[in-house]
Amino acid sequence: TKESTEEERRVAFLRMGIDINAWLVSSSLQNADQTRDTGKTSDNIAALWSYEALGKGADMVLSLSGMTPPDSDSEEEGVEADSPEKP
């Protein structure tokens, strides 16, 4: 049915997010300790960490790596960072 298909897509999307975030966190940990097996570490993280903890861990890795856009609170008032117009 349509509802079960939608539910399966939601579950697959959540699983994909878990896998991506677990891989990102495990890759960061492996960078600090080259003896770690990223695959095993990623599987352990995915199994043991909550969805919220995985999201926060991934956000932290992205932030520390300089791969996140600046917070809108830190920008000057009235200036849009993504605007092609000059202020």
QUIRA-V462466 format. One record per helix or strand of 3 or more residues. SS is the DSSP state (@ for helix, = for strand). FROM is the first residue (numbers start at 0). LEN is the number of residues. Records with the same first field share a line. If there is no record, write none. Layout:
# QUIRA-V462466
SS = FROM-LEN, FROM-LEN
This chain:
# QUIRA-V462466
@ = 1-31, 37-11, 50-14, 71-3
